[in-house]
Amino acid sequence: MIQPTDRPKAYWWASRPNFGDALAPFLIHRFCPGIYPEHTELHDAQILSIGSVLDRVKLSFQGIVCGSGMLSESSHPNLCAATILAVRGPLTAERLVTKQKNFVLGDPGLLASDLIQLPYKQHNLGLVPHWSDTTLEKRKEFLKFKPLIIRVSKDPLEVVRQIASCKKIVSSSLHGIIVADAFHIPRRIEIAPRFLSAPVEGGDFKLRDYHKAIHTNLVIGKTILANYKKIQDCQSELFDCYSELYTMLRGR
């Protein structure tokens, strides 16, 4: 159990800018008023939130997990000493070594709709390429719609605003899809086969994990609307997780 503090040490992936991981401190501050998380290294963290980081957690970790997931399907991280409030999805949950039985399933990125004011829908299409994807924004079938190209390396709140300003999203970034779902925007996953089978990026494990959490079939190359009723349920449960996190940080 961490000691009460208003400046907890938190870890999120920051070596390569990616707006999904970088939403972590904004979400903690939004739903835990007066709490200002400080980025730290994984071994020194008190809070893990968002991102595929659990594969790297050591047995000694005694902090709080609030929505993180795993990258590799073959990992079985030992979190017996941790407090788990939420993990990204059921595929992550079933691979954890933990004494806890009940925790929320869902990615905190679904709460991104609470971070900004809803903007005007000024773009018919937004393209959200994964940081390693150099082909999505060049595809002619999308370029003919004059899409907004949304860079995941930009300020995370600006990325959220840009996604919310689109009537449809095509993304090779997982959190491009998650944020589209948060705003109930029709979305299409476009990921090259070589990335789906690439173990360094976890293949399609992250996608399957998230989609099982929201009870939506994983479909690639086709526009769909996610199960919004389940997304609303996840949002409510994740909000409760952050309320519990706030209580723990305040020592109440």
ZADO-343489 format. One record per residue (C-alpha): x, y, z; residue in one letter. Coordinates in Angstrom, 3 decimals, padded with zeros to 6 digits, always signed. Example, Ala and Ser with C-alpha at 12.3 -4.5 7.8 and 13.67 -1.06 7.14 Angstrom:
BEGIN
<rec east="+012.300" north="-004.500" up="+007.800" r="A"/>
<rec east="+013.670" north="-001.060" up="+007.140" r="S"/>
***
This chain:
BEGIN
<rec east="+000.000" north="+000.000" up="+000.000" r="M"/>
<rec east="+001.380" north="+003.402" up="-000.922" r="I"/>
<rec east="+001.558" north="+006.226" up="+001.587" r="Q"/>
<rec east="-000.884" north="+009.159" up="+001.227" r="P"/>
<rec east="+000.529" north="+011.752" up="-001.170" r="T"/>
<rec east="-000.550" north="+014.397" up="-003.665" r="D"/>
<rec east="+002.524" north="+013.803" up="-005.848" r="R"/>
<rec east="+002.652" north="+010.049" up="-006.425" r="P"/>
<rec east="+005.311" north="+008.491" up="-008.602" r="K"/>
<rec east="+003.717" north="+007.046" up="-011.719" r="A"/>
<rec east="+005.088" north="+005.208" up="-014.707" r="Y"/>
<rec east="+003.894" north="+005.425" up="-018.285" r="W"/>
<rec east="+005.788" north="+004.800" up="-021.506" r="W"/>
<rec east="+007.560" north="+008.050" up="-022.383" r="A"/>
<rec east="+010.666" north="+006.983" up="-024.298" r="S"/>
<rec east="+008.841" north="+007.242" up="-027.609" r="R"/>
<rec east="+006.041" north="+009.841" up="-027.520" r="P"/>
<rec east="+002.660" north="+008.185" up="-027.889" r="N"/>
<rec east="-000.501" north="+010.000" up="-026.887" r="F"/>
<rec east="-002.243" north="+006.906" up="-025.455" r="G"/>
<rec east="+000.411" north="+006.256" up="-022.830" r="D"/>
<rec east="+000.825" north="+009.990" up="-022.238" r="A"/>
<rec east="-002.833" north="+010.314" up="-021.207" r="L"/>
<rec east="-001.952" north="+008.640" up="-017.886" r="A"/>
<rec east="-001.125" north="+011.795" up="-015.855" r="P"/>
<rec east="-004.034" north="+013.756" up="-017.350" r="F"/>
<rec east="-006.513" north="+011.055" up="-016.337" r="L"/>
<rec east="-005.099" north="+010.743" up="-012.833" r="I"/>
<rec east="-005.256" north="+014.501" up="-012.310" r="H"/>
<rec east="-008.741" north="+014.792" up="-013.863" r="R"/>
<rec east="-010.333" north="+012.132" up="-011.693" r="F"/>
<rec east="-008.154" north="+012.619" up="-008.606" r="C"/>
<rec east="-008.393" north="+016.406" up="-007.985" r="P"/>
<rec east="-005.295" north="+017.921" up="-006.465" r="G"/>
<rec east="-003.151" north="+014.919" up="-007.372" r="I"/>
<rec east="-000.146" north="+015.661" up="-009.601" r="Y"/>
<rec east="+001.626" north="+012.451" up="-010.633" r="P"/>
<rec east="+005.362" north="+012.599" up="-011.269" r="E"/>
<rec east="+006.830" north="+010.436" up="-014.005" r="H"/>
<rec east="+009.368" north="+007.941" up="-012.749" r="T"/>
<rec east="+011.059" north="+004.730" up="-013.821" r="E"/>
<rec east="+009.084" north="+001.510" up="-013.631" r="L"/>
<rec east="+011.058" north="+000.076" up="-010.703" r="H"/>
<rec east="+010.295" north="+003.155" up="-008.604" r="D"/>
<rec east="+006.618" north="+003.619" up="-009.543" r="A"/>
<rec east="+003.664" north="+003.704" up="-007.155" r="Q"/>
<rec east="+001.043" north="+003.765" up="-009.930" r="I"/>
<rec east="+000.827" north="+002.065" up="-013.318" r="L"/>
<rec east="-001.913" north="+003.359" up="-015.615" r="S"/>
<rec east="-002.464" north="+002.777" up="-019.343" r="I"/>
<rec east="-000.098" north="+001.061" up="-021.730" r="G"/>
<rec east="+001.325" north="-002.419" up="-022.164" r="S"/>
<rec east="+003.773" north="-002.369" up="-019.261" r="V"/>
<rec east="+002.774" north="-005.259" up="-016.995" r="L"/>
<rec east="+005.111" north="-007.743" up="-018.701" r="D"/>
<rec east="+008.033" north="-005.818" up="-017.185" r="R"/>
<rec east="+006.724" north="-005.558" up="-013.614" r="V"/>
<rec east="+008.894" north="-007.186" up="-010.953" r="K"/>
<rec east="+007.614" north="-009.407" up="-008.151" r="L"/>
<rec east="+008.556" north="-006.661" up="-005.678" r="S"/>
<rec east="+006.057" north="-004.165" up="-007.120" r="F"/>
<rec east="+003.718" north="-003.069" up="-004.311" r="Q"/>
<rec east="+001.967" north="-000.199" up="-006.037" r="G"/>
<rec east="-001.389" north="+000.239" up="-007.759" r="I"/>
<rec east="-002.398" north="-000.921" up="-011.222" r="V"/>
<rec east="-005.156" north="+001.213" up="-012.742" r="C"/>
<rec east="-005.811" north="+000.075" up="-016.295" r="G"/>
<rec east="-002.498" north="-001.175" up="-017.664" r="S"/>
<rec east="-002.220" north="-004.220" up="-019.907" r="G"/>
<rec east="+000.283" north="-006.715" up="-021.223" r="M"/>
<rec east="+002.178" north="-006.750" up="-024.504" r="L"/>
<rec east="+002.940" north="-010.436" up="-024.809" r="S"/>
<rec east="+000.488" north="-013.301" up="-024.744" r="E"/>
<rec east="+003.140" north="-015.560" up="-023.214" r="S"/>
<rec east="+003.854" north="-013.404" up="-020.143" r="S"/>
<rec east="+002.573" north="-014.233" up="-016.654" r="H"/>
<rec east="+003.578" north="-011.270" up="-014.469" r="P"/>
<rec east="+003.444" north="-011.805" up="-010.724" r="N"/>
<rec east="+001.389" north="-009.036" up="-009.105" r="L"/>
<rec east="+000.701" north="-010.724" up="-005.782" r="C"/>
<rec east="+002.125" north="-007.732" up="-003.895" r="A"/>
<rec east="+000.268" north="-005.126" up="-005.970" r="A"/>
<rec east="-003.176" north="-003.587" up="-005.614" r="T"/>
<rec east="-005.089" north="-004.074" up="-008.853" r="I"/>
<rec east="-007.969" north="-001.706" up="-009.533" r="L"/>
<rec east="-008.255" north="-002.350" up="-013.279" r="A"/>
<rec east="-006.452" north="-003.936" up="-016.209" r="V"/>
<rec east="-007.004" north="-003.386" up="-019.927" r="R"/>
<rec east="-008.928" north="-006.579" up="-020.657" r="G"/>
<rec east="-009.711" north="-010.214" up="-019.807" r="P"/>
<rec east="-006.745" north="-011.627" up="-021.733" r="L"/>
<rec east="-004.417" north="-009.635" up="-019.506" r="T"/>
<rec east="-006.427" north="-010.573" up="-016.402" r="A"/>
<rec east="-006.298" north="-014.312" up="-016.976" r="E"/>
<rec east="-002.511" north="-014.282" up="-017.366" r="R"/>
<rec east="-001.729" north="-012.395" up="-014.161" r="L"/>
<rec east="-000.390" north="-014.144" up="-011.095" r="V"/>
<rec east="-002.412" north="-012.481" up="-008.333" r="T"/>
<rec east="-004.461" north="-013.284" up="-005.239" r="K"/>
<rec east="-007.114" north="-010.742" up="-006.237" r="Q"/>
<rec east="-010.280" north="-012.004" up="-007.877" r="K"/>
<rec east="-012.268" north="-008.886" up="-008.660" r="N"/>
<rec east="-011.045" north="-005.887" up="-010.616" r="F"/>
<rec east="-012.332" north="-003.804" up="-013.495" r="V"/>
<rec east="-011.631" north="-004.698" up="-017.132" r="L"/>
<rec east="-011.236" north="-001.744" up="-019.478" r="G"/>
<rec east="-008.702" north="+000.720" up="-020.857" r="D"/>
<rec east="-008.681" north="+004.146" up="-019.120" r="P"/>
<rec east="-008.419" north="+005.735" up="-022.556" r="G"/>
<rec east="-012.193" north="+005.285" up="-022.677" r="L"/>
<rec east="-012.373" north="+008.195" up="-020.231" r="L"/>
<rec east="-010.667" north="+010.548" up="-022.690" r="A"/>
<rec east="-014.080" north="+012.028" up="-023.506" r="S"/>
<rec east="-014.018" north="+013.600" up="-020.023" r="D"/>
<rec east="-010.730" north="+015.400" up="-020.655" r="L"/>
<rec east="-011.936" north="+017.927" up="-023.236" r="I"/>
<rec east="-014.983" north="+019.864" up="-024.352" r="Q"/>
<rec east="-016.626" north="+018.186" up="-027.321" r="L"/>
<rec east="-015.436" north="+020.013" up="-030.473" r="P"/>
<rec east="-017.354" north="+020.708" up="-033.655" r="Y"/>
<rec east="-017.287" north="+017.831" up="-036.166" r="K"/>
<rec east="-015.287" north="+019.567" up="-038.877" r="Q"/>
<rec east="-013.565" north="+016.601" up="-040.525" r="H"/>
<rec east="-015.250" north="+013.758" up="-042.376" r="N"/>
<rec east="-012.294" north="+011.452" up="-041.772" r="L"/>
<rec east="-009.324" north="+011.284" up="-039.427" r="G"/>
<rec east="-006.315" north="+009.015" up="-039.944" r="L"/>
<rec east="-004.367" north="+008.003" up="-036.822" r="V"/>
<rec east="-001.189" north="+006.172" up="-037.850" r="P"/>
<rec east="+000.707" north="+004.137" up="-035.259" r="H"/>
<rec east="+004.116" north="+005.729" up="-034.589" r="W"/>
<rec east="+005.738" north="+003.035" up="-036.761" r="S"/>
<rec east="+003.181" north="+003.200" up="-039.586" r="D"/>
<rec east="+004.364" north="+005.120" up="-042.645" r="T"/>
<rec east="+001.780" north="+003.827" up="-045.116" r="T"/>
<rec east="-001.699" north="+004.604" up="-043.729" r="L"/>
<rec east="-001.602" north="+008.304" up="-044.555" r="E"/>
<rec east="-000.535" north="+007.558" up="-048.147" r="K"/>
<rec east="-003.387" north="+005.233" up="-049.065" r="R"/>
<rec east="-005.388" north="+006.626" up="-051.962" r="K"/>
<rec east="-008.728" north="+005.195" up="-050.841" r="E"/>
<rec east="-008.512" north="+007.445" up="-047.764" r="F"/>
<rec east="-006.730" north="+010.460" up="-049.249" r="L"/>
<rec east="-009.627" north="+011.157" up="-051.623" r="K"/>
<rec east="-011.663" north="+012.228" up="-048.558" r="F"/>
<rec east="-009.055" north="+014.868" up="-047.618" r="K"/>
<rec east="-008.543" north="+013.369" up="-044.134" r="P"/>
<rec east="-007.067" north="+015.010" up="-041.089" r="L"/>
<rec east="-003.734" north="+013.293" up="-040.338" r="I"/>
<rec east="-003.492" north="+012.901" up="-036.570" r="I"/>
<rec east="+000.020" north="+012.404" up="-035.155" r="R"/>
<rec east="+000.249" north="+010.294" up="-031.996" r="V"/>
<rec east="+003.440" north="+012.144" up="-030.997" r="S"/>
<rec east="+001.606" north="+015.450" up="-030.514" r="K"/>
<rec east="+000.239" north="+016.838" up="-027.265" r="D"/>
<rec east="-002.104" north="+014.090" up="-025.997" r="P"/>
<rec east="-005.066" north="+016.394" up="-025.327" r="L"/>
<rec east="-004.733" north="+017.892" up="-028.798" r="E"/>
<rec east="-004.755" north="+014.394" up="-030.287" r="V"/>
<rec east="-007.950" north="+013.644" up="-028.349" r="V"/>
<rec east="-009.519" north="+016.904" up="-029.641" r="R"/>
<rec east="-008.570" north="+016.067" up="-033.213" r="Q"/>
<rec east="-010.050" north="+012.578" up="-033.000" r="I"/>
<rec east="-013.247" north="+013.971" up="-031.473" r="A"/>
<rec east="-013.531" north="+016.490" up="-034.330" r="S"/>
<rec east="-013.850" north="+013.697" up="-036.919" r="C"/>
<rec east="-016.967" north="+011.898" up="-038.133" r="K"/>
<rec east="-015.012" north="+008.718" up="-038.778" r="K"/>
<rec east="-011.601" north="+007.398" up="-037.681" r="I"/>
<rec east="-009.239" north="+005.011" up="-039.440" r="V"/>
<rec east="-006.380" north="+003.994" up="-037.168" r="S"/>
<rec east="-003.430" north="+001.654" up="-036.859" r="S"/>
<rec east="-002.948" north="+002.922" up="-033.282" r="S"/>
<rec east="-004.828" north="+001.072" up="-030.539" r="L"/>
<rec east="-005.591" north="+004.256" up="-028.626" r="H"/>
<rec east="-006.766" north="+005.916" up="-031.817" r="G"/>
<rec east="-009.482" north="+003.253" up="-031.794" r="I"/>
<rec east="-010.102" north="+003.496" up="-028.043" r="I"/>
<rec east="-010.550" north="+007.278" up="-028.093" r="V"/>
<rec east="-012.854" north="+006.992" up="-031.114" r="A"/>
<rec east="-014.925" north="+004.515" up="-029.080" r="D"/>
<rec east="-014.993" north="+006.938" up="-026.152" r="A"/>
<rec east="-016.713" north="+009.503" up="-028.395" r="F"/>
<rec east="-018.896" north="+006.894" up="-030.135" r="H"/>
<rec east="-017.251" north="+007.557" up="-033.492" r="I"/>
<rec east="-017.403" north="+004.916" up="-036.246" r="P"/>
<rec east="-013.920" north="+003.520" up="-036.633" r="R"/>
<rec east="-011.880" north="+001.212" up="-038.808" r="R"/>
<rec east="-008.725" north="-000.645" up="-037.826" r="I"/>
<rec east="-006.059" north="-000.780" up="-040.529" r="E"/>
<rec east="-002.936" north="-002.680" up="-039.541" r="I"/>
<rec east="-000.469" north="-004.297" up="-041.922" r="A"/>
<rec east="-000.177" north="-008.087" up="-041.540" r="P"/>
<rec east="+003.528" north="-007.769" up="-040.703" r="R"/>
<rec east="+002.638" north="-005.755" up="-037.571" r="F"/>
<rec east="-000.106" north="-008.147" up="-036.503" r="L"/>
<rec east="+002.438" north="-010.956" up="-036.399" r="S"/>
<rec east="+005.327" north="-008.921" up="-034.966" r="A"/>
<rec east="+006.199" north="-010.170" up="-031.457" r="P"/>
<rec east="+008.071" north="-006.951" up="-030.624" r="V"/>
<rec east="+004.733" north="-005.097" up="-030.708" r="E"/>
<rec east="+002.662" north="-007.926" up="-029.283" r="G"/>
<rec east="+000.909" north="-008.831" up="-032.538" r="G"/>
<rec east="-002.860" north="-008.534" up="-032.180" r="D"/>
<rec east="-002.883" north="-009.408" up="-028.464" r="F"/>
<rec east="-003.589" north="-005.823" up="-027.358" r="K"/>
<rec east="-006.411" north="-005.491" up="-029.852" r="L"/>
<rec east="-008.030" north="-008.764" up="-028.807" r="R"/>
<rec east="-007.637" north="-007.914" up="-025.125" r="D"/>
<rec east="-009.331" north="-004.515" up="-025.498" r="Y"/>
<rec east="-012.130" north="-005.727" up="-027.755" r="H"/>
<rec east="-013.057" north="-008.550" up="-025.393" r="K"/>
<rec east="-013.345" north="-005.979" up="-022.592" r="A"/>
<rec east="-015.913" north="-003.988" up="-024.577" r="I"/>
<rec east="-017.749" north="-007.040" up="-025.964" r="H"/>
<rec east="-017.060" north="-006.021" up="-029.552" r="T"/>
<rec east="-015.799" north="-008.291" up="-032.317" r="N"/>
<rec east="-012.305" north="-007.468" up="-033.537" r="L"/>
<rec east="-012.740" north="-006.541" up="-037.207" r="V"/>
<rec east="-009.886" north="-005.243" up="-039.345" r="I"/>
<rec east="-010.457" north="-003.347" up="-042.577" r="G"/>
<rec east="-014.123" north="-002.564" up="-041.988" r="K"/>
<rec east="-015.887" north="+000.386" up="-040.378" r="T"/>
<rec east="-017.879" north="-000.499" up="-037.265" r="I"/>
<rec east="-019.379" north="+001.110" up="-034.183" r="L"/>
<rec east="-018.259" north="-000.487" up="-030.934" r="A"/>
<rec east="-020.722" north="-001.775" up="-028.320" r="N"/>
<rec east="-021.510" north="+001.606" up="-026.794" r="Y"/>
<rec east="-023.620" north="+000.219" up="-023.933" r="K"/>
<rec east="-020.625" north="-001.834" up="-022.769" r="K"/>
<rec east="-018.315" north="+001.140" up="-023.261" r="I"/>
<rec east="-020.555" north="+003.226" up="-020.985" r="Q"/>
<rec east="-020.417" north="+000.431" up="-018.411" r="D"/>
<rec east="-016.619" north="+000.380" up="-018.643" r="C"/>
<rec east="-016.459" north="+004.157" up="-018.309" r="Q"/>
<rec east="-018.567" north="+004.048" up="-015.148" r="S"/>
<rec east="-016.465" north="+001.265" up="-013.631" r="E"/>
<rec east="-013.209" north="+002.998" up="-014.533" r="L"/>
<rec east="-014.477" north="+006.222" up="-012.962" r="F"/>
<rec east="-015.059" north="+004.255" up="-009.752" r="D"/>
<rec east="-011.491" north="+002.932" up="-009.973" r="C"/>
<rec east="-010.075" north="+006.438" up="-010.098" r="Y"/>
<rec east="-012.305" north="+007.418" up="-007.174" r="S"/>
<rec east="-010.807" north="+004.528" up="-005.223" r="E"/>
<rec east="-007.330" north="+005.557" up="-006.315" r="L"/>
<rec east="-008.042" north="+009.079" up="-005.069" r="Y"/>
<rec east="-009.174" north="+007.748" up="-001.704" r="T"/>
<rec east="-005.985" north="+005.695" up="-001.387" r="M"/>
<rec east="-003.754" north="+008.625" up="-002.338" r="L"/>
<rec east="-005.465" north="+010.884" up="+000.161" r="R"/>
<rec east="-005.247" north="+008.229" up="+002.884" r="G"/>
<rec east="-008.973" north="+008.285" up="+003.641" r="R"/>
***
